[in-house]
Amino acid sequence: MSRWFFITNHGAVLLAIARHNTVKAIDIASETGLTERTVRRIIAELIDEGYITREREGGINRYGLNASLPLRRPEMRDRQIRDLVNLWGSGTEKRRTRRKP
């Protein structure tokens, strides 16, 4: 049986970050089934391309998602990251309601 997925590793990491804006790479690795090293590489690539930002808070990273950037596939460049996040029900709506004003 072939093993392939509809969401790439980059997409899986991006969606994990959208669900948990404060998270460790090892936790993303556990959630996605990727190695921690792979997750760290993908996070670096997403930061380099501007899709996410990272701020250090003590022993953990806080990530921000640049949801207005377009998807990377040429035929999907009219869609934004927020469209992907909303499609997969990341739970970001719950996170936003928990933030203190």
Helices and strands as residue ranges (DSSP letters): H 9-19, E 22-23, H 25-32, H 36-48, E 52-57, E 60-65, G 74-76, H 81-87, H 92-98
